[in-house]
C-alpha cells in the first residue's frame, strides 16, 4: 500500500522524519496527506496527495510511485491509481 508519512504534529516518531517535505510545494505540513514513493531505485521523494497532478483523494492501494519514477520507468509497478 502507498506509504504515508505518519507523524504527529508534536514530535517525530523516528529520527530525521521531521525533514519529510513535499517535493512539489516544499512544505512539511499536513503529514497525514503525504505519500512516500515506494520505488526501489531508491527514491526518497514525498508528495501531498493534493499536490499531485491529477490530485489524489485517497491513499492508493498497493505500491505507489512518484511522478519522477513513473517518468523514468523505475517505478515498482505501473498501476492505475499511482502517480
C-alpha positions, 0 to 999 in steps of 0.5 A: 500500500502507498506509504504515508508519512505518519507523524504527529504534529508534536514530535517525530516518531523516528529520527530525521522524519521531521525533514519529510517535505513535499517535493512539489510545494516544499512544505512539511505540513499536513503529514497525514496527506503525504505519500512516500514513493515506494520505488526501489531505485531508491527514491526518497521523494514525498508528495501531498496527495493534493499536490499531485497532478491529477490530485489524489483523494485517497491513499492508493492501494498497493505500491505507489510511485512518484511522478519522477519514477513513473517518468523514468520507468523505475517505478515498482509497478505501473498501476492505475491509481499511482502517480 
